[in-house]
Structures are given as structure tokens and as C-alpha cells.
Amino acid sequence: MANVVVVGAQWGDEGKGKIVDWLSERADVIARFQGGHNAGHTLVIDGEVFKLHALPSGVVRGGKLSVIGNGVVLDPWHLVKEIETIRAQGVSITPETLMIAENTPLILPLHGELDRAREEASSKGTKIGTTGRGIGPAYEDKVGRRVVRVADLADPATLEARVDRALQHHDPLRRGLGLEPVDRDGLLAALREIAPAILEYAAPVWKVLNEKKSMGKRILFEGAQGVLLDIDFGTYPFVTSSNVISGQAATGTGIGPGSIDFVLGIVKAYTTRVGEGPFPTELFDDDGQMLGERGHEFGTTTGRKRRCGWFDAVLVRQTCATSGVNGISLTKLDVLDGFDELKICTGYDLDGEKLDYLPTAADQQARVTPIYETMPGWSESTAGARSWAELPGEAIKYVRRIEELIKCPVALLSTSPEREDTILVTDPFAD
């Protein structure tokens, strides 16, 4: 049976939630493999809206196993609240339907405090645009071998040792930022209190996934953010603090890379990003305003307005290469309905030199200007289309040109937030 990895192939917010939910009908297990609750997935099912941040998108489908892998950093207090919220919408979440890897690192209150204090102390031009949720500092502690993990909640002695090691690092940092030392006893008490609510879901996820694989079960691996926010391959330093590319699916869940059969890149029919950093095709005119308004471009987690621009084929071709994308899911095509003409970025100009990729150096990324190709738009509606025959001819030409430029075929085409408004070209789970 095929196992599929879903990655965002731009700066995130490409509509992964709907696609993962749509694909989960064909999957037995849905596993989240990186990121934290700074990401947000909005699902619209039969008119009801579900907003997920830490939970895998598969939780809204009955009869599936959802997994939070060790590549995620988890805020336990946020997770408990999110579970309560989703349950109130009629979704059953139990240890039989949700598992958390025992080696998953925890986001503590001190991580969020440090995150926000650093951002506030940053000078103009050096702010990252972080959500302030503590994701970055938690990953730092993971690499620094001072993080508290899910399994530690079960043993009081280990928990105290982990907290003490973390405070040896954090208290000096806090003094330098003008923050009070962490209340050690208060933190331990809070962790002991939340522990039972988290430990009931704890499991050796790597073992469970490998067993599921040997049984021929289909696994859907779900990432957060987008590849252009990858800590290695994104627009550094304006990136997230984890690897977003598809290879992380193996590391972030404990299943070998040979278990990945298809990589699906989620691609918006135009481009957006939230926060700071370079954005070659960003628009500051009426077209950019229209994209934002028609696409409802506000972050699920933060509510921040997204920056909008024309489709950048250079970036998507690059992300498809670094993640080994086999096919893309093109989303939000309907947002482009009614534009007289559309532009696609086919290359960059850097000080008179033409480039077919985004350079690594930050100063060069800031200086590149897009080289555009103009295509005619369409006046007919694509919203809700479920077959190629329902699409205007110019819309089909636009999609085909994107395929040519990014050197990757369209596997799925999404024409609205509704689950069933999807055109299937290639089933990623096909054997």
C-alpha cells in the first residue's frame, strides 16, 4: 500500500488542512511530523468549520488513527484545550484515535515568554515575525538536550532533573532580557497537573507506525508551515525552527524513508506569506488587495493579514525539487476568477543577471526582482468545479502552464474550501 507525505510547497497557508482531510478518507493513519501550534489548518466539512493547530487534520474523520510524532513540539496545555474545543463540535477523541509519541518535546510557558521577549527586544530589520508561541525556543532546548519530553511526565525524579537542567540555561537568559527567574515549583506543579491528560495518549509511535506499515495500512504524513520556511532550505532567518521538507516525515515519526511512496506538494494558485522576510512577487496594488480579500487571507492561528502576490514558479520548482514532490495539489484557483490578466514569475533578475532559482544569501534574496509572463484571465467561475469540463479554457491553460514551469504534474485541483470540491487527477494512494 502507498504511504503519502503532504508538504506545503510555498510559505504555508496553502490549504493543507482540506487536502489532508480529503486524503484521509483513503488513509488508515494520519501522522503529524513537525512544527508546533503556530500552524493552523482550517477544515470546512458540510458547512461546519474546524480550526486545528496541534491536532492532526485526520481527527475529524471517524475510524482513523491520528498521531503526533516526535518531530513536533507540543504545548500540553494548548492541546488539552484544543481537544476540548473539537470534542464540543461533536468529534470523538480518545487514546484509540489519538497517539502522542513518548519522545515528543514539550513547549513550556518559559518558551513562549522567551520567544516574545526576544522578538520585542529585536531591532528593526531583525524581527523574525514569530507567533510568540515558544516553538523556536522549544526546538533550541531539544537540540541543547534540556527539553522535557512526554515520557518524562511519568517519572517525578526525571521530570525534576529535566526542569532543573532547563532552568540552568533559561534563568540567565531571562535576567539578560529583564525577566524574572522561572518559578520552579510552580512549573513543576503545573506539569504534574497536566501530566495525566497527556500521558493517556502517550505511545511508542515509531513501533505502532512500523507495525501498521507491515500490516499494509496506509499512512498519511502531515506537515505544518511550508517548505520555504524550512530551517535549512527556507528564506533564512525568516523561517520556522524545524525541517519542513518531506524527508522530515521519516525522522519526525520514526519510520524509514523507504516507507514514503508519494510526496504531494500543496500549492496555492498565487503566493502568500505571513511575517517578515523576502517575497519577490509581493503586490502592493489593487491586485494584491483583491487577492487578499477574495482569498480571505488571514492566518488561522494569529489572524494576521497575509502578504499576497502573483504565482512564483521559480520558488515552487525549487521546493518541489528539495522535497522530491511527485505531484502537486493546486488550491484556491477560484480566487483568480474575474482577473483580466494573470502574471506568473518565471525567473529573477539579480543586478542584471537572470536566475532560475532563489539564491541562498539573504542580501541577494532581498534584491531579486521577478521576471513575469502574462496570461489572460477568465470571467467564468471555477468555484466548486469537480471536473476539468467545468473549468474555463483559460483556467486550464493557466494550470497547464504552471505544470510546465514547475516541472511537476497536478495530482489534485481544489476549487473551494469544501471537501468534495476537488478534481482528482492522480490518486496519491494508488498502488
C-alpha positions as CSV (number, residue, x, y, z in Angstrom):
1,M,0.0,0.0,0.0
2,A,1.2,3.5,-0.7
3,N,2.2,6.0,2.1
4,V,1.9,9.7,1.3
5,V,3.7,12.8,2.6
6,V,1.9,16.1,2.3
7,V,4.0,19.3,2.4
8,G,3.2,22.9,1.8
9,A,5.3,23.9,-1.2
10,Q,5.3,27.7,-0.6
11,W,5.4,29.7,2.7
12,G,2.5,27.8,4.3
13,D,-1.2,28.6,4.3
14,E,-1.7,26.7,1.0
15,G,-4.8,24.8,2.1
16,K,-3.1,21.7,3.5
17,G,-5.8,21.1,6.0
18,K,-8.5,20.5,3.5
19,I,-6.3,18.3,1.3
20,V,-5.1,16.2,4.2
21,D,-8.7,15.8,5.4
22,W,-9.8,14.9,1.8
23,L,-6.9,12.3,1.5
24,S,-7.5,10.9,5.0
25,E,-10.6,9.1,3.6
26,R,-8.1,6.8,1.8
27,A,-5.7,6.5,4.8
28,D,-5.7,4.4,7.9
29,V,-3.3,6.6,9.9
30,I,-2.7,10.3,9.8
31,A,0.7,11.4,11.3
32,R,1.8,14.9,12.1
33,F,5.6,15.0,11.8
34,Q,6.9,18.5,12.6
35,G,6.1,22.0,13.8
36,G,4.0,23.3,16.7
37,H,0.7,25.0,17.3
38,N,1.9,28.1,15.5
39,A,0.5,26.5,12.4
40,G,-3.3,26.4,11.7
41,H,-5.4,24.2,9.5
42,T,-9.0,25.2,8.7
43,L,-11.3,22.5,7.6
44,V,-14.8,23.1,6.2
45,I,-17.0,19.9,6.4
46,D,-20.6,20.1,5.4
47,G,-20.6,23.8,6.2
48,E,-19.0,23.4,9.7
49,V,-15.6,25.0,10.3
50,F,-12.9,23.2,12.3
51,K,-9.8,25.0,13.3
52,L,-6.9,22.8,14.2
53,H,-3.4,23.9,15.4
54,A,-1.7,20.9,17.2
55,L,-4.1,18.1,16.3
56,P,-3.6,16.2,13.0
57,S,-6.2,17.0,10.4
58,G,-7.4,13.4,10.4
59,V,-9.0,13.7,13.8
60,V,-12.3,14.9,12.3
61,R,-12.7,11.6,10.4
62,G,-14.1,8.7,12.4
63,G,-12.3,5.4,12.4
64,K,-8.8,6.8,11.8
65,L,-5.7,6.8,14.0
66,S,-4.2,10.3,14.4
67,V,-0.6,10.6,15.5
68,I,1.5,13.4,16.9
69,G,5.1,12.5,16.1
70,N,8.4,13.2,17.9
71,G,9.3,15.8,15.3
72,V,6.5,18.1,16.7
73,V,7.0,20.3,19.7
74,L,3.8,20.2,21.8
75,D,2.3,22.7,24.2
76,P,0.3,20.3,26.5
77,W,-2.0,23.0,27.9
78,H,-2.9,24.1,24.4
79,L,-3.5,20.6,23.3
80,V,-5.9,19.8,26.1
81,K,-7.9,23.0,25.3
82,E,-7.9,22.1,21.6
83,I,-9.2,18.6,22.3
84,E,-12.0,20.1,24.4
85,T,-12.9,22.5,21.6
86,I,-13.0,19.8,18.9
87,R,-15.0,17.5,21.2
88,A,-17.6,20.2,21.7
89,Q,-18.1,20.2,17.9
90,G,-19.1,16.5,18.1
91,V,-15.7,14.9,17.3
92,S,-14.7,11.9,19.4
93,I,-11.1,11.9,20.5
94,T,-9.8,9.0,22.6
95,P,-6.5,7.1,23.1
96,E,-7.8,4.8,20.4
97,T,-8.0,7.6,17.9
98,L,-5.1,9.8,19.0
99,M,-1.5,8.9,19.9
100,I,1.4,11.1,21.0
101,A,5.0,9.9,20.6
102,E,6.6,9.4,24.0
103,N,9.7,11.2,22.8
104,T,7.8,14.4,21.8
105,P,9.3,17.5,23.3
106,L,7.1,19.8,25.3
107,I,6.7,23.6,24.9
108,L,6.7,25.1,28.4
109,P,5.4,28.6,29.4
110,L,9.0,29.8,29.7
111,H,9.5,29.1,25.9
112,G,6.7,31.4,25.0
113,E,7.9,34.1,27.4
114,L,11.4,33.9,25.9
115,D,10.1,33.9,22.3
116,R,8.1,37.1,22.9
117,A,10.8,38.8,24.9
118,R,13.4,38.2,22.2
119,E,11.1,39.5,19.4
120,E,10.3,42.6,21.4
121,A,14.0,43.3,22.0
122,S,14.9,42.8,18.4
123,S,15.9,45.9,16.5
124,K,14.1,47.0,13.3
125,G,15.0,44.7,10.4
126,T,15.9,41.8,12.6
127,K,12.5,40.7,13.8
128,I,11.5,37.2,12.5
129,G,7.8,37.7,12.7
130,T,7.4,34.8,15.2
131,T,4.0,34.0,16.6
132,G,5.4,34.1,20.1
133,R,4.1,30.6,20.9
134,G,7.5,29.3,22.0
135,I,8.1,26.9,19.1
136,G,11.7,28.2,18.4
137,P,13.0,28.1,22.0
138,A,11.5,24.6,22.4
139,Y,13.4,23.3,19.4
140,E,16.5,25.0,20.8
141,D,16.1,23.1,24.0
142,K,15.6,19.9,22.2
143,V,18.9,20.3,20.3
144,G,20.5,21.5,23.5
145,R,19.4,18.3,25.3
146,R,17.5,20.1,28.0
147,V,13.9,19.7,26.9
148,V,11.1,18.0,28.8
149,R,9.6,15.1,26.8
150,V,6.2,13.4,27.1
151,A,7.7,10.3,28.7
152,D,9.3,12.4,31.5
153,L,5.9,13.4,32.8
154,A,5.5,9.8,34.1
155,D,8.5,9.9,36.4
156,P,8.8,12.7,39.1
157,A,12.6,12.4,39.5
158,T,13.3,12.6,35.8
159,L,10.9,15.5,35.5
160,E,12.6,17.5,38.2
161,A,16.0,16.8,36.7
162,R,14.8,17.9,33.2
163,V,13.3,21.1,34.6
164,D,16.4,21.9,36.6
165,R,18.6,21.5,33.6
166,A,16.4,23.7,31.5
167,L,16.4,26.5,34.2
168,Q,20.2,26.5,34.3
169,H,20.0,27.7,30.8
170,H,16.9,29.9,30.9
171,D,17.3,31.9,34.1
172,P,20.5,33.6,33.0
173,L,18.8,34.3,29.6
174,R,15.8,35.8,31.3
175,R,17.9,38.1,33.5
176,G,19.6,39.5,30.4
177,L,16.1,40.2,29.0
178,G,14.8,41.8,32.2
179,L,12.5,38.8,33.0
180,E,12.1,37.3,36.5
181,P,13.5,33.8,37.1
182,V,11.2,30.9,36.4
183,D,9.0,29.8,39.4
184,R,10.5,26.3,39.5
185,D,8.0,24.8,42.0
186,G,5.1,26.4,40.1
187,L,6.2,25.0,36.8
188,L,6.6,21.5,38.3
189,A,3.2,21.7,39.8
190,A,1.7,22.7,36.5
191,L,3.4,19.9,34.7
192,R,2.3,17.3,37.3
193,E,-1.3,18.6,37.0
194,I,-1.4,18.3,33.2
195,A,0.5,15.0,33.0
196,P,-2.4,12.6,33.3
197,A,-4.3,14.4,30.4
198,I,-1.2,13.9,28.1
199,L,0.1,10.5,29.3
200,E,-3.2,8.8,28.4
201,Y,-2.3,9.4,24.7
202,A,1.4,8.5,25.0
203,A,2.7,5.6,23.0
204,P,5.8,4.3,21.2
205,V,4.7,5.8,17.9
206,W,7.7,4.6,15.9
207,K,6.7,1.0,16.9
208,V,3.0,1.5,16.1
209,L,3.7,3.0,12.7
210,N,6.1,0.3,11.7
211,E,3.6,-2.3,12.7
212,K,0.9,-0.5,10.7
213,K,3.2,-0.5,7.7
214,S,3.9,-4.2,8.0
215,M,0.1,-4.8,8.1
216,G,-0.3,-3.0,4.8
217,K,-2.1,0.0,6.3
218,R,-1.9,3.4,4.5
219,I,-0.2,6.2,6.3
220,L,-0.6,9.9,5.5
221,F,2.2,12.1,6.9
222,E,1.1,15.7,7.5
223,G,3.5,18.7,7.9
224,A,2.9,22.2,9.0
225,Q,4.0,25.5,7.5
226,G,5.6,25.4,4.1
227,V,9.0,24.3,2.6
228,L,10.1,28.0,2.1
229,L,10.0,28.2,6.0
230,D,12.3,25.1,6.3
231,I,15.2,25.8,8.7
232,D,17.7,24.7,6.0
233,F,16.0,25.4,2.7
234,G,13.8,28.3,3.5
235,T,14.3,32.1,3.4
236,Y,16.6,32.0,6.4
237,P,16.5,33.5,9.0
238,F,12.8,34.3,8.4
239,V,11.9,30.7,8.8
240,T,10.4,28.2,11.3
241,S,12.7,26.3,13.7
242,S,12.2,22.8,12.2
243,N,12.7,20.9,8.9
244,V,9.5,21.1,6.8
245,I,10.7,19.2,3.7
246,S,9.3,15.7,3.1
247,G,12.4,13.9,4.4
248,Q,11.4,15.1,7.9
249,A,8.4,12.8,7.8
250,A,10.7,9.8,8.4
251,T,12.7,11.4,11.2
252,G,9.7,13.1,12.8
253,T,7.8,9.8,13.3
254,G,10.4,7.1,13.5
255,I,9.7,5.3,10.2
256,G,12.3,4.8,7.5
257,P,12.5,7.0,4.3
258,G,11.8,3.9,2.3
259,S,8.3,4.0,3.7
260,I,7.4,7.1,1.7
261,D,5.8,6.3,-1.6
262,F,4.4,9.6,-2.8
263,V,5.1,13.2,-1.9
264,L,2.2,15.6,-2.5
265,G,3.1,19.3,-2.5
266,I,0.3,21.7,-1.7
267,V,0.5,24.8,-3.9
268,K,-1.7,27.9,-3.9
269,A,-2.6,29.3,-7.3
270,Y,-1.0,32.6,-6.3
271,T,1.5,33.3,-3.5
272,T,1.2,34.5,0.1
273,R,3.3,34.7,3.2
274,V,2.9,35.8,6.8
275,G,5.6,37.6,8.8
276,E,8.9,39.2,7.7
277,G,11.3,38.2,5.0
278,P,11.8,38.3,1.2
279,F,8.8,37.9,-1.1
280,P,9.8,38.6,-4.7
281,T,6.3,38.7,-6.2
282,E,4.6,40.6,-3.4
283,L,1.9,43.1,-4.7
284,F,1.1,46.4,-3.1
285,D,-1.6,47.4,-5.6
286,D,-5.3,46.7,-6.2
287,D,-4.5,43.2,-7.5
288,G,-2.8,42.3,-4.2
289,Q,-5.6,43.8,-2.2
290,M,-8.1,41.8,-4.3
291,L,-6.2,38.5,-3.8
292,G,-6.2,39.1,0.0
293,E,-9.9,39.9,0.2
294,R,-11.2,37.2,-2.1
295,G,-8.8,34.6,-0.7
296,H,-9.7,35.6,2.9
297,E,-6.0,35.8,3.6
298,F,-5.8,35.9,7.4
299,G,-3.9,33.4,9.5
300,T,-5.9,30.6,11.2
301,T,-3.7,30.8,14.3
302,T,-2.9,34.5,14.6
303,G,-5.4,36.3,12.4
304,R,-2.6,38.2,10.9
305,K,-3.2,39.6,7.3
306,R,-1.1,37.7,4.8
307,R,1.0,39.3,2.2
308,C,-0.2,38.5,-1.3
309,G,1.5,38.2,-4.7
310,W,1.5,36.5,-8.1
311,F,2.3,32.9,-8.6
312,D,6.1,32.3,-8.3
313,A,7.0,29.3,-10.4
314,V,10.7,29.6,-9.6
315,L,10.1,29.1,-5.9
316,V,7.7,26.2,-6.4
317,R,10.0,24.5,-8.8
318,Q,12.7,24.8,-6.2
319,T,10.6,23.4,-3.3
320,C,9.3,20.5,-5.5
321,A,13.0,19.6,-6.0
322,T,14.1,19.8,-2.4
323,S,11.1,17.8,-1.2
324,G,11.0,15.3,-4.1
325,V,7.5,16.2,-4.9
326,N,5.7,13.6,-7.2
327,G,2.6,15.7,-7.8
328,I,1.0,18.9,-6.6
329,S,-2.4,19.8,-5.3
330,L,-3.2,23.3,-6.7
331,T,-5.6,25.2,-4.4
332,K,-7.6,28.4,-4.4
333,L,-7.9,28.5,-8.2
334,D,-11.3,30.1,-7.7
335,V,-9.7,33.2,-6.1
336,L,-8.3,34.1,-9.5
337,D,-11.8,34.2,-11.2
338,G,-12.5,37.6,-12.7
339,F,-9.0,38.9,-13.2
340,D,-8.5,40.3,-16.7
341,E,-4.9,39.0,-16.8
342,L,-2.6,37.0,-14.6
343,K,1.1,37.0,-14.1
344,I,3.5,34.1,-13.4
345,C,7.1,34.7,-12.2
346,T,9.3,32.6,-14.5
347,G,12.7,33.9,-13.3
348,Y,14.6,36.5,-11.3
349,D,16.8,39.4,-12.2
350,L,19.7,39.9,-9.8
351,D,21.8,43.0,-10.7
352,G,21.3,42.3,-14.4
353,E,21.9,38.5,-14.2
354,K,18.9,36.2,-14.8
355,L,18.5,33.4,-12.3
356,D,16.2,30.3,-12.4
357,Y,16.4,29.8,-8.6
358,L,16.3,31.8,-5.4
359,P,19.8,32.4,-4.1
360,T,20.8,31.5,-0.6
361,A,22.4,34.8,0.5
362,A,19.9,37.0,2.4
363,D,21.1,40.2,0.7
364,Q,20.6,38.6,-2.7
365,Q,17.1,37.3,-1.9
366,A,16.2,40.8,-0.9
367,R,17.4,42.3,-4.2
368,V,16.0,39.9,-6.8
369,T,13.1,41.2,-8.9
370,P,10.6,38.9,-10.7
371,I,10.6,38.3,-14.4
372,Y,6.9,37.9,-15.4
373,E,5.0,36.1,-18.0
374,T,1.4,37.4,-18.6
375,M,-1.5,35.2,-19.3
376,P,-5.2,36.0,-20.0
377,G,-7.6,35.6,-17.1
378,W,-11.2,34.3,-17.2
379,S,-14.5,35.7,-16.3
380,E,-16.4,32.5,-15.6
381,S,-16.5,30.9,-12.1
382,T,-14.3,27.9,-11.2
383,A,-15.7,27.8,-7.7
384,G,-17.0,24.3,-6.8
385,A,-15.8,22.7,-10.1
386,R,-15.4,18.9,-9.7
387,S,-14.2,18.0,-13.3
388,W,-12.0,19.6,-15.9
389,A,-15.0,20.0,-18.1
390,E,-16.4,22.5,-15.7
391,L,-13.4,24.8,-15.9
392,P,-13.0,27.7,-18.3
393,G,-10.4,27.1,-21.1
394,E,-8.2,29.9,-19.9
395,A,-8.1,28.4,-16.4
396,I,-7.0,25.1,-17.8
397,K,-4.2,26.8,-19.8
398,Y,-3.1,28.6,-16.6
399,V,-2.9,25.2,-14.7
400,R,-1.0,23.6,-17.6
401,R,1.5,26.4,-17.8
402,I,2.2,26.1,-14.0
403,E,2.9,22.3,-14.6
404,E,5.3,23.1,-17.3
405,L,7.2,25.8,-15.3
406,I,7.5,23.9,-12.0
407,K,8.3,20.6,-13.9
408,C,5.7,18.7,-11.8
409,P,2.2,17.5,-12.6
410,V,-1.0,18.5,-10.9
411,A,-2.4,15.5,-9.0
412,L,-5.3,17.3,-7.3
413,L,-7.1,20.6,-8.1
414,S,-9.1,22.3,-5.3
415,T,-11.8,24.8,-6.2
416,S,-13.3,25.8,-2.9
417,P,-12.7,25.1,0.9
418,E,-15.4,22.4,0.8
419,R,-14.0,18.9,1.0
420,E,-15.7,17.5,-2.1
421,D,-14.9,20.4,-4.4
422,T,-11.8,18.7,-5.6
423,I,-10.7,17.4,-9.0
424,L,-8.7,14.2,-8.8
425,V,-6.1,13.6,-11.5
426,T,-3.8,11.2,-9.8
427,D,-4.7,9.4,-6.6
428,P,-1.5,9.6,-4.4
429,F,-2.6,6.4,-2.6
430,A,-2.8,4.4,-5.8
431,D,-0.7,1.3,-5.6
